[in-house]
Amino acid sequence: MTGGAATVAWPQRALDAIGARRAEAWCAAALFAWLLALGALLPIDADEGVYTIIAQGILDGRWPYRDLFDHKQPLLYVLYLPSAIAGIEAQRAIAAACAAASVPAFGALARRWLGARHARVAIVVYALLLANPQIGVVRNAEAFLLLPVLLALAAPGALLSGALLGAAVATKSVAVLFLPLVLWRWRRDAARATLGFAAPLAVCALALAPVARDAWAAAIAFNRAYAAADGPARFASTFAFDPMALWFSLPLWLAAAAGLPLCRSPRVFLLAALSLAAVKAPGYDFSHYYALLAPAAAMLAAIALLRGASFLRDRDGPLPVRAARATLVSIAAVCAAAAAIVNVAGIVYLAVNEDPYADIARAARAHPGEVYVLGEKGQVYVLAGRMPERRFFTSIPLAVREDWGQAAQRDLRACPPDVLVTIGDKPLFDIPWQREIVAMYGTHVAFEHGAVHTAPSPACDLQ
């Protein structure tokens, strides 16, 4: 075959593959369209705002970790460059495309582990779990994590499999918890898998060489201190489950729970265990973490749903068996109705309400000069159209590291920003000296979710 013929053949082969997996293509397309619409309604997430700020800083020549502090993995900021260039809407469209692309990757894995019949059901369940508005996959790192993790588990070579998981870890560190599954698969070629895993991390380390010490202090040392902070609350969250994330997909989560005792695949069990560990490892029960449970939950739910369908098709049997069938149908109907009501109510709420921090951002934008958020909501900078001017532009590092907090307090007292924003919502960590800084301002305007403070005394003069 000539080079030109090969070039022409590749698109045709791709189209043939899509035609052969038409159900996957429809599920992926429907998920993409839904997430695209959902992305237009969801308010900006705090983490989403921080990633956008770091990405904009990179474009402005500012180094992550050194000039703008955050403690996430470096590839995530690169993935958010479209947000800095073209806005949150473009970023969410890319996130929706990545989430939709994970559907065929999941399908390939499900067919290999469960067989074609179970895979067809699992694909639909997987797409429905990612469509959960409460998880909001388009505005969080998980949108970019699922695809490389699933591809790593389905890749045809050890080197490629390791490299894909390494890229996932460079995006969010909890992906390292899936390494045992990759090494188990490639136990006869573990050296290649390990080499591939290390390659993306080495590239990131080389790229950050000029700020290596700051990157280590942020992504490694600070994360250890962050993990140790507020230990009792983090321990309690290990046994907590976000009710909203569950209610929005209640029938599917119940089916996944029912599939656990029916499952006979050790790989599915291991995937479920590692996924749950990845959800709980950060120490907080945030709803978007549950996206990482979607692949394992979809496989388990498919097992239970097919077994349940077989049970319901059999109309015969003694009275207790028929009563059990009627009870099962009733429970399924009630759960489906509850999930539908919650979903409709959630979408209506999103459609009729603006971003909860939009009014604060408008008030901050109306004043010239530096805007500084003394709180954990980095999205206020994005909504206000202002880049932060200080390295620590959110309060979590100031609360976790006492020395950083004291230095920031001295800096704010010596040179108070023109506009100070405080957040009224309950924070993860309190700032004990917040009142002292707020007292330096002469004008205060309160809103539902926070306040805007202006007219500082003394005024900051950097000249």
C-alpha positions as CSV (number, residue, x, y, z in Angstrom):
1,M,0.0,0.0,0.0
2,T,1.4,3.5,-0.9
3,G,1.7,6.3,1.6
4,G,-1.2,8.2,0.1
5,A,-3.4,5.1,0.2
6,A,-2.5,4.5,3.8
7,T,-3.4,8.1,4.6
8,V,-6.8,7.7,3.1
9,A,-7.3,4.3,4.8
10,W,-6.9,5.6,8.3
11,P,-10.0,7.8,8.4
12,Q,-12.0,5.0,6.8
13,R,-10.7,2.5,9.4
14,A,-11.7,5.0,12.1
15,L,-15.2,5.3,10.6
16,D,-15.5,1.5,10.4
17,A,-14.5,1.2,14.0
18,I,-17.2,3.7,15.0
19,G,-19.8,1.9,12.9
20,A,-18.9,-1.4,14.6
21,R,-19.4,0.1,18.0
22,R,-22.4,2.2,17.2
23,A,-23.9,2.1,20.7
24,E,-20.6,3.4,22.1
25,A,-20.6,6.2,19.6
26,W,-24.1,7.2,20.4
27,C,-23.4,7.1,24.1
28,A,-20.3,9.2,23.7
29,A,-22.0,11.7,21.4
30,A,-25.0,12.0,23.8
31,L,-22.7,12.4,26.8
32,F,-20.7,15.1,25.0
33,A,-23.8,17.1,24.1
34,W,-25.2,16.8,27.6
35,L,-21.9,17.8,29.3
36,L,-21.6,20.7,26.8
37,A,-25.0,22.0,27.8
38,L,-24.3,21.4,31.5
39,G,-21.1,23.3,31.2
40,A,-23.0,26.4,30.2
41,L,-25.1,26.2,33.5
42,L,-22.6,25.1,36.1
43,P,-21.0,27.9,38.2
44,I,-17.2,28.2,38.2
45,D,-15.6,25.8,40.7
46,A,-13.0,27.0,43.1
47,D,-10.3,24.6,41.8
48,E,-11.3,25.4,38.2
49,G,-10.6,29.1,39.0
50,V,-7.2,28.3,40.5
51,Y,-6.2,26.2,37.5
52,T,-7.2,28.9,35.1
53,I,-5.2,31.5,37.1
54,I,-2.1,29.3,37.0
55,A,-2.5,28.7,33.3
56,Q,-2.9,32.5,32.7
57,G,0.2,33.0,34.8
58,I,2.2,30.6,32.6
59,L,1.2,32.6,29.5
60,D,2.2,35.8,31.3
61,G,5.7,34.3,32.1
62,R,5.0,33.5,35.7
63,W,6.1,30.2,37.1
64,P,3.6,27.9,38.9
65,Y,4.6,27.1,42.5
66,R,7.1,30.0,42.7
67,D,5.2,33.0,41.4
68,L,1.6,31.7,41.9
69,F,1.2,29.0,44.5
70,D,-0.9,25.9,44.2
71,H,-0.2,22.3,45.2
72,K,-1.6,20.2,42.3
73,Q,0.4,18.4,39.6
74,P,2.0,20.3,36.8
75,L,0.3,18.8,33.7
76,L,-3.1,19.9,35.0
77,Y,-2.1,23.6,34.6
78,V,-1.0,22.9,31.0
79,L,-4.4,21.3,30.3
80,Y,-6.1,24.5,31.5
81,L,-4.3,26.7,29.0
82,P,-7.4,26.8,26.8
83,S,-9.3,28.3,29.7
84,A,-6.8,31.1,29.9
85,I,-6.7,31.6,26.2
86,A,-10.4,31.2,25.2
87,G,-12.3,31.2,28.4
88,I,-14.0,28.7,30.7
89,E,-16.5,27.7,28.0
90,A,-13.8,26.5,25.7
91,Q,-12.1,24.6,28.5
92,R,-15.3,22.9,29.5
93,A,-15.9,21.9,25.8
94,I,-12.5,20.2,25.8
95,A,-13.3,18.5,29.2
96,A,-16.6,17.3,27.8
97,A,-14.8,15.8,24.7
98,C,-12.3,14.0,27.0
99,A,-15.0,12.6,29.1
100,A,-16.9,11.5,26.0
101,A,-13.8,9.9,24.6
102,S,-13.4,7.9,27.7
103,V,-16.7,6.0,26.8
104,P,-15.1,3.9,24.0
105,A,-12.0,3.4,26.1
106,F,-14.2,2.1,28.9
107,G,-16.1,0.0,26.4
108,A,-12.9,-1.7,25.3
109,L,-12.0,-2.5,28.9
110,A,-15.5,-3.7,29.8
111,R,-15.6,-6.1,26.8
112,R,-12.2,-7.6,27.8
113,W,-13.1,-8.0,31.4
114,L,-16.9,-8.8,31.3
115,G,-17.7,-9.9,27.7
116,A,-19.8,-8.1,25.0
117,R,-23.2,-8.7,26.6
118,H,-22.3,-7.1,30.0
119,A,-20.2,-4.4,28.3
120,R,-23.2,-3.0,26.4
121,V,-25.1,-2.4,29.6
122,A,-22.0,-1.1,31.4
123,I,-21.3,1.5,28.7
124,V,-24.8,3.0,29.2
125,V,-24.4,3.0,33.0
126,Y,-20.9,4.6,32.7
127,A,-22.2,7.4,30.5
128,L,-25.2,8.0,32.9
129,L,-22.9,8.2,35.9
130,L,-20.7,10.8,34.2
131,A,-23.8,12.8,33.2
132,N,-24.6,13.3,36.9
133,P,-24.9,17.2,37.3
134,Q,-23.7,17.0,40.9
135,I,-20.4,15.4,39.9
136,G,-19.9,18.2,37.3
137,V,-17.1,16.3,35.6
138,V,-16.5,19.1,33.1
139,R,-15.2,21.5,35.7
140,N,-12.7,19.3,37.5
141,A,-9.5,17.4,36.9
142,E,-11.3,14.1,36.7
143,A,-12.5,14.9,33.2
144,F,-8.9,14.7,32.1
145,L,-8.0,11.7,34.4
146,L,-10.5,9.1,33.3
147,L,-9.3,8.8,29.7
148,P,-5.6,8.1,30.3
149,V,-6.4,5.8,33.3
150,L,-8.8,3.7,31.2
151,L,-6.4,3.7,28.2
152,A,-3.6,2.6,30.5
153,L,-5.7,-0.4,31.6
154,A,-6.6,-1.3,28.0
155,A,-3.4,-0.4,26.1
156,P,-1.8,-3.1,24.0
157,G,1.8,-2.6,25.3
158,A,3.5,-2.3,28.6
159,L,5.5,0.8,27.7
160,L,2.4,2.7,26.5
161,S,0.3,1.5,29.4
162,G,2.8,2.8,31.9
163,A,3.3,6.1,30.0
164,L,-0.5,6.8,30.0
165,L,-0.7,6.2,33.7
166,G,2.3,8.4,34.3
167,A,0.6,11.2,32.4
168,A,-2.5,10.7,34.6
169,V,-0.3,11.0,37.7
170,A,1.2,14.1,36.3
171,T,-2.3,15.4,36.1
172,K,-3.6,14.3,39.5
173,S,-1.5,12.4,42.0
174,V,-4.3,10.0,43.1
175,A,-3.9,8.2,39.8
176,V,-0.8,6.5,41.2
177,L,-3.2,4.3,43.1
178,F,-4.1,2.5,39.8
179,L,-0.4,1.5,39.4
180,P,-0.9,-2.0,41.0
181,L,-3.5,-2.8,38.4
182,V,-1.2,-1.8,35.6
183,L,1.7,-3.8,37.1
184,W,-0.5,-6.8,37.7
185,R,-1.5,-6.8,34.0
186,W,2.1,-6.4,32.8
187,R,3.8,-8.5,35.6
188,R,5.9,-10.3,33.0
189,D,7.0,-7.0,31.5
190,A,7.0,-4.8,34.6
191,A,10.3,-3.1,33.6
192,R,8.8,-1.6,30.5
193,A,5.7,-0.5,32.3
194,T,7.7,1.2,35.0
195,L,9.9,2.9,32.4
196,G,6.8,4.2,30.6
197,F,5.3,5.3,33.9
198,A,8.5,7.3,34.8
199,A,8.8,9.0,31.4
200,P,6.1,11.6,31.7
201,L,7.1,12.4,35.3
202,A,10.7,12.9,34.2
203,V,9.6,15.3,31.4
204,C,7.6,17.3,33.9
205,A,10.5,17.4,36.3
206,L,12.8,18.7,33.6
207,A,10.3,21.3,32.5
208,L,10.2,22.5,36.2
209,A,13.9,22.5,36.7
210,P,14.2,26.3,37.1
211,V,11.7,26.1,40.0
212,A,12.5,22.6,41.2
213,R,12.8,23.6,44.9
214,D,9.5,25.5,44.8
215,A,7.8,22.7,43.0
216,W,9.0,20.2,45.6
217,A,7.8,22.4,48.4
218,A,4.4,22.8,46.9
219,A,3.6,19.4,45.3
220,I,5.4,17.2,47.8
221,A,6.2,18.8,51.1
222,F,3.1,21.0,51.3
223,N,0.8,18.1,50.3
224,R,2.2,16.1,53.2
225,A,1.4,18.9,55.6
226,Y,-2.0,19.4,54.0
227,A,-2.8,15.7,54.4
228,A,-1.9,15.8,58.1
229,A,-4.0,18.9,58.8
230,D,-7.4,18.6,60.3
231,G,-6.9,14.8,60.9
232,P,-10.2,14.0,62.7
233,A,-12.3,15.6,59.9
234,R,-10.4,13.8,57.3
235,F,-10.7,10.5,59.1
236,A,-14.5,11.0,59.4
237,S,-14.8,11.7,55.7
238,T,-13.3,8.3,54.9
239,F,-16.7,6.8,56.1
240,A,-18.9,9.6,54.6
241,F,-20.5,9.6,51.2
242,D,-21.8,12.7,49.5
243,P,-25.6,12.3,49.5
244,M,-26.2,14.6,46.5
245,A,-23.7,12.7,44.4
246,L,-25.5,9.5,45.3
247,W,-29.1,10.8,45.0
248,F,-28.6,12.1,41.5
249,S,-27.7,8.6,40.3
250,L,-29.3,6.5,43.0
251,P,-30.6,3.5,41.0
252,L,-27.1,3.1,39.4
253,W,-25.2,3.2,42.7
254,L,-27.7,0.7,44.2
255,A,-27.2,-1.6,41.2
256,A,-23.4,-1.3,41.6
257,A,-23.7,-2.2,45.3
258,A,-25.9,-5.2,44.4
259,G,-23.3,-6.3,41.8
260,L,-20.5,-6.6,44.4
261,P,-21.6,-10.0,45.8
262,L,-22.4,-11.2,42.3
263,C,-19.1,-10.3,40.7
264,R,-16.6,-13.0,40.1
265,S,-13.9,-11.0,38.4
266,P,-10.8,-10.2,40.6
267,R,-9.9,-7.4,38.2
268,V,-13.2,-5.6,38.7
269,F,-12.9,-6.1,42.5
270,L,-9.4,-4.6,42.4
271,L,-10.5,-1.7,40.2
272,A,-13.4,-1.0,42.6
273,A,-11.1,-1.0,45.6
274,L,-8.5,1.2,44.0
275,S,-11.1,3.6,42.7
276,L,-12.7,3.9,46.2
277,A,-9.2,4.6,47.6
278,A,-8.6,7.3,45.0
279,V,-11.9,8.9,46.0
280,K,-11.1,8.9,49.7
281,A,-7.3,9.5,49.5
282,P,-7.6,13.3,49.4
283,G,-9.3,13.3,52.8
284,Y,-12.4,15.2,51.7
285,D,-15.8,14.0,50.4
286,F,-16.1,16.3,47.4
287,S,-18.7,15.2,44.9
288,H,-16.5,15.4,41.8
289,Y,-14.2,12.7,43.2
290,Y,-16.9,10.2,42.6
291,A,-16.3,10.3,38.9
292,L,-13.3,8.0,39.5
293,L,-15.7,5.4,40.8
294,A,-17.7,5.4,37.5
295,P,-15.8,2.7,35.6
296,A,-15.9,0.1,38.4
297,A,-19.5,1.0,39.4
298,A,-20.7,0.7,35.8
299,M,-19.2,-2.8,35.5
300,L,-20.7,-3.9,38.9
301,A,-24.1,-2.4,38.0
302,A,-24.1,-4.2,34.6
303,I,-23.6,-7.5,36.4
304,A,-26.5,-6.8,38.8
305,L,-28.8,-5.4,36.1
306,L,-28.5,-8.4,33.8
307,R,-29.0,-10.8,36.7
308,G,-32.0,-8.7,37.8
309,A,-33.4,-8.7,34.3
310,S,-33.1,-12.5,34.1
311,F,-34.9,-12.8,37.4
312,L,-37.7,-10.5,36.4
313,R,-38.3,-12.2,33.0
314,D,-39.1,-15.5,34.8
315,R,-42.8,-15.1,35.7
316,D,-43.2,-18.4,37.4
317,G,-42.3,-19.5,40.9
318,P,-43.9,-19.6,44.4
319,L,-45.6,-16.6,46.0
320,P,-42.5,-15.4,47.9
321,V,-40.5,-15.3,44.7
322,R,-43.2,-13.4,42.9
323,A,-43.4,-11.0,45.8
324,A,-39.7,-10.5,45.6
325,R,-40.0,-9.6,42.0
326,A,-42.7,-7.0,42.7
327,T,-40.7,-5.5,45.5
328,L,-37.6,-5.2,43.3
329,V,-39.6,-3.5,40.6
330,S,-41.2,-1.1,43.2
331,I,-37.8,-0.2,44.7
332,A,-36.3,0.4,41.2
333,A,-39.3,2.6,40.2
334,V,-39.1,4.7,43.5
335,C,-35.3,5.1,43.1
336,A,-35.6,6.1,39.5
337,A,-38.4,8.6,40.3
338,A,-36.4,10.1,43.1
339,A,-33.3,10.5,40.9
340,A,-35.3,12.0,38.1
341,I,-36.9,14.6,40.5
342,V,-33.6,15.5,42.0
343,N,-32.0,15.9,38.6
344,V,-34.8,18.0,37.2
345,A,-34.8,20.2,40.3
346,G,-31.0,20.6,40.1
347,I,-31.1,21.6,36.4
348,V,-33.9,24.1,37.0
349,Y,-31.9,25.6,39.9
350,L,-28.8,26.0,37.8
351,A,-30.8,27.5,35.0
352,V,-32.5,30.2,37.1
353,N,-29.7,31.1,39.4
354,E,-26.4,32.9,38.6
355,D,-23.0,32.0,39.9
356,P,-23.1,32.4,43.7
357,Y,-20.0,34.6,43.6
358,A,-21.0,36.7,40.6
359,D,-22.3,39.6,42.7
360,I,-19.1,39.7,44.8
361,A,-17.0,39.7,41.6
362,R,-19.0,42.6,40.1
363,A,-18.5,44.7,43.2
364,A,-14.8,43.9,43.2
365,R,-14.5,44.7,39.5
366,A,-16.1,48.1,40.0
367,H,-13.0,49.3,41.9
368,P,-9.6,49.9,40.4
369,G,-6.4,48.4,41.8
370,E,-5.4,45.1,43.3
371,V,-8.1,42.5,44.2
372,Y,-7.2,40.0,46.9
373,V,-9.4,37.1,48.0
374,L,-8.9,36.2,51.7
375,G,-10.5,32.8,51.4
376,E,-10.6,29.6,49.4
377,K,-12.6,30.7,46.3
378,G,-10.1,31.3,43.5
379,Q,-12.9,31.6,41.0
380,V,-13.6,35.2,42.2
381,Y,-10.5,36.4,40.4
382,V,-11.7,34.8,37.2
383,L,-15.2,36.2,37.5
384,A,-13.8,39.7,38.3
385,G,-11.4,39.5,35.4
386,R,-8.4,40.3,37.6
387,M,-5.2,38.2,38.0
388,P,-3.8,37.9,41.5
389,E,-0.7,39.9,42.2
390,R,0.6,37.9,45.2
391,R,2.1,34.4,45.3
392,F,-0.4,33.1,47.9
393,F,-3.7,34.2,46.4
394,T,-6.0,31.8,48.3
395,S,-6.0,31.0,52.0
396,I,-5.4,27.2,52.3
397,P,-1.6,27.4,52.3
398,L,-1.8,30.3,54.8
399,A,-3.8,28.1,57.2
400,V,-1.8,24.9,56.7
401,R,1.6,26.5,57.0
402,E,1.8,28.8,60.0
403,D,5.0,30.5,58.8
404,W,3.4,31.3,55.4
405,G,0.3,32.6,57.2
406,Q,2.4,34.9,59.4
407,A,4.4,36.2,56.4
408,A,1.1,36.8,54.5
409,Q,-0.4,38.7,57.5
410,R,2.6,41.0,57.7
411,D,2.5,41.6,54.0
412,L,-1.2,42.4,54.0
413,R,-0.8,44.8,56.9
414,A,2.2,46.5,55.3
415,C,0.6,46.8,51.9
416,P,-3.2,46.1,52.0
417,P,-4.8,45.5,48.6
418,D,-7.1,48.0,47.2
419,V,-10.0,45.6,47.2
420,L,-10.3,42.8,49.8
421,V,-12.8,40.0,49.3
422,T,-13.8,37.7,52.2
423,I,-15.8,34.6,51.8
424,G,-18.8,33.9,54.0
425,D,-19.2,30.2,53.3
426,K,-17.8,27.8,55.8
427,P,-14.1,27.3,54.9
428,L,-12.0,24.2,55.2
429,F,-9.6,26.1,57.4
430,D,-10.2,29.3,59.4
431,I,-7.8,32.3,59.1
432,P,-7.4,33.5,62.8
433,W,-6.2,36.9,61.8
434,Q,-8.8,37.7,59.2
435,R,-10.7,40.2,61.4
436,E,-7.5,42.2,61.9
437,I,-7.0,42.6,58.1
438,V,-10.7,43.4,57.5
439,A,-10.6,46.1,60.3
440,M,-8.1,48.1,58.1
441,Y,-10.8,48.9,55.6
442,G,-13.2,51.7,55.8
443,T,-16.0,50.5,53.4
444,H,-17.7,47.1,53.6
445,V,-20.4,45.7,51.3
446,A,-21.9,42.4,52.3
447,F,-23.4,39.8,50.0
448,E,-24.9,36.4,50.5
449,H,-21.7,34.5,50.1
450,G,-19.1,37.0,51.2
451,A,-18.2,40.7,51.4
452,V,-16.1,43.3,49.5
453,H,-14.0,45.7,51.5
454,T,-12.5,48.9,50.1
455,A,-10.8,52.1,51.2
456,P,-7.8,50.5,53.1
457,S,-6.0,52.5,55.8
458,P,-3.1,52.9,55.3
459,A,-3.1,52.8,51.5
460,C,-0.4,50.7,49.9
461,D,2.3,52.8,48.2
462,L,4.8,50.6,46.4
463,Q,6.7,53.5,44.9
